[in-house]
Amino acid sequence: IIINTTHLEQSCHYLEEFISNITNVPPDTINATKLYGTSTFKDARHAAEEEIYTNLNQKIDQFLQLADYDWTAAQGGGQASDYLSDLIAFLCSTFAV
C-alpha cells in the first residue's frame, strides 16, 4: 500500500501536465488543473504507516508479555532467551517482507 500510494502520488504531477496540455491551459495560471490526489494519496500512505506501526508494536508487546522476563535480574545468562530470539526472527522476517 505504501509503495503504491507513493507512486500514485508522484504520478499526479504528470497527470496534471497531461490535462494542461489537452486543455491548453498553462500549469502556472489560476485556471490550471490541480488534483487532490496528491494529498489524498499522502494521507492514505500516512494512515497505512500508522496502522503498520500500531500492529507491529502490539505484536512486540505480545512477545514480551508471553516471555515473563525477570526484569530485575542482576546479570544475564550469557545468551538471549528463546522468546527474544523468536522476537528477533519475527522482526527480521517482517522487515525483509
N, C-alpha and C positions, 0 to 999 in steps of 0.2 A: 504494500500500500504506500509506504513512504517513498520508494523509488518511483512508482507510477505517478504519484501526485507531484513529485519533483519534476519529472519530465513533462507532465501536462502543464504545470505552472510555467515552465520555460517556453513551452510551445505557444502560449497565449500571445507573446510578443510577435511571433511570426504570423499568427492568425490576424492580429491587428494590422500588420503591414499588408497582408493579402487583401483584407477588406478595404483598406485605404487605397490600394492600387485599383481595385474593382470600381470603387465609388469615385475615384479621382479627387479624394479629399486628403490634403496633406496631413500627415500624422501630428504635426505641431500646431494645428489650428484648434479652435474651440469646438468645432463640429466633428472632430476626429472620433473615430470609434475606439472606445476604451472598454475592455472586457472586465467583468467582475470575477472571471475565472481565476485570475492570478491570486487574489486574496482568498477566494473560496478554496482553492487547492492548498494554499498555505495553511488555512485554518484546519482543513481535513488532515493534513500531514501532522500538524501540531496535536490534534486530538488523538491520532493513531499513536504518536510517540508517547503521549501521556498514558494511554491505555497499556502500552507495552511496558513502560516503566512501573506502573502500578502492579501489573500482573507479575512482573519479574521480582519486584520487591516482596510481594506476597509469597511467592514460591521460595525465596531465600529465607523468609521468616518461618515458613513451614519446616524447612530443613533444620533450622536452628532449634525450633521448638521440639522436634522429634528427637533431637540428639541428647537432651537432658545433660548438658555440659556442667561441669563443675567450674564455674567462672572464677572461683576464688582459689583455685589450685596454685600453690606456690611455685611449682615447676612442672613443665610438660614432660611427657613420657619419651620424648625424643622423636616421635613420628606423629603425623596427622591422624586424627581419628577416622574411622570409616565414614562417618557422616560428613566430615569436611572433605574427604576425598570424593565422595559422591556429589557433594555440592560443587566442587571444582569441576568435576567431569560434566555435570549438568550445565554449568555456565560456559564451559568450553564448547560444548555441542550447540548451545543456544546461540552464542556469538558467531560460531562458524556458519550457522544457517543464515 
